[in-house]
Amino acid sequence: MDVCRTRCNNCLLPTDPAPLWCSHCIQVQYCSIECMNASKNAHEYECGMTHEISDHMLQHDIIQCYPQFYHLAFQIYASATQEELNKAVTEFLPLTTLNDNINVKGQKNNFASLLNLCGWEEQINLEKDFWTFVIILLYIELLEQKGYYSKMNINKEDTGHLLFRLFKILQHNSHSIVEAVNNPDCFKMETIGSGIYSQAAFLNHSCDPNTIKYFVGDRLVLVACRPIHPGEEITENYGPHFALASKIARQLWTKEYHGFNCCCQACLSNYPMSELLTDEILHPVCPDRGGDQVHKGVGLRKDDDTWKCTCCQYRVKDSQLRSSLVAVRKKLMTVIQVESCTNDRVKSRCQYEKCIIEIASVIQHPSALLLLAEKMYWRALRSTNGNQRKVD
């Protein structure tokens, strides 16, 4: 899908029915005059260069090495003011580690706040970063052709340093902006762009996250996907979920693409993948203990046919827990069946949410029942909120 011909080049909202095309290159369009003006500085240096960039990359067979966040990094750099560039060169380029004393605002479009995010740019690997340097040289050449260096007081070397830092920061902190593709046969999510959100970038990864996100244009909306108790960390998922990938595969992925060994509870406890999950009760919860009880080392322990809390006098029969879960399962399956007949995902989304709350009051992950409820909730949420595209 050619996103630039269906969505605004600035905010990614649909441009139908009256798109505003760039009057010079007719390669991008906007949903409003405000978006056209907001994108003016960045697009000024891209305008008319789309075909040259594409042809150059195709000729040199590097199109597969060109992530979307590279384009975002170029737009961020090209939009920076002279004052922001001066501050970046003097305060950020000399740094090899983050400076906690630099006062930056947590705004999406604040240049300084982006540059202070962790990018692991000091870990240069020539084999992995070779094409990154090639793209940087290409961008510098395009800036020179557009007269950038006659307007801005910055040299090419500092441009290269800043672009490399932005590339690395976005590699580890950017989000793929997605849309829900709804058709009669299947439901899927497709990427339509890339975005950086300074505040959301501070959320830690978990292979069993307690939030889910969707996008309205380029605006990120974060939603709890199960109850989050006071004091419990809010987490998101950078890519691999415990239900879809083994612990080894997940940890290799986080190390390769984000530079850390995952120590979330799903990895520490080696949660099984979805096809290996059963209805066995592994981690029932005490109703008087909020938060992630598995991570805190508290909760219920089984003694014969009774589960006893490790911190208080709460006790519950195993049969009672199973009866509660059977009742919720019946509710959940009824909601799934009704949704398949009516396709009313707005109504089913609310009912899935209630099922998740009921299940989470009894057990924590790993649980096949909780995973099913979360999966159906995620689908209903994303198919009724945020960016949408219908296919007949």
Secondary structure, DSSP 8 states (H G I E B T S, - for coil): --GGGTB-TTT--B-TTS-EE-TTT-S-EESSHHHHHHTHHHHHHHTT-HHHHHHHHHHTT-GGG--HHHHHHHHHHHH--HHHHHHHHHHTTT-SS--TTS-----TT-HHHHHTS---TTS--HHHHHHHHHHHHHHHHHHHHTTHHHHS---HHHHHHHHHHHHHHHHHH-EEEEEEEE-SS-EEEEEEEEE--TTGGGSEE-SS-SEEEEEETTEEEEEESS---TT---EE-SS--TTTS-HHHHHHHHHHHHSS---SHHHHTT---GGG--S----B--TTS-S-HHHHT-SEEEETTEEEESSSS-EEEHHHHHHHHHHHHHHHHHHHHHHHHH--HHHHHHHHHHHHHHHHTTB-SS-HHHHHHHHHHHHHHHHHSSSEEE--
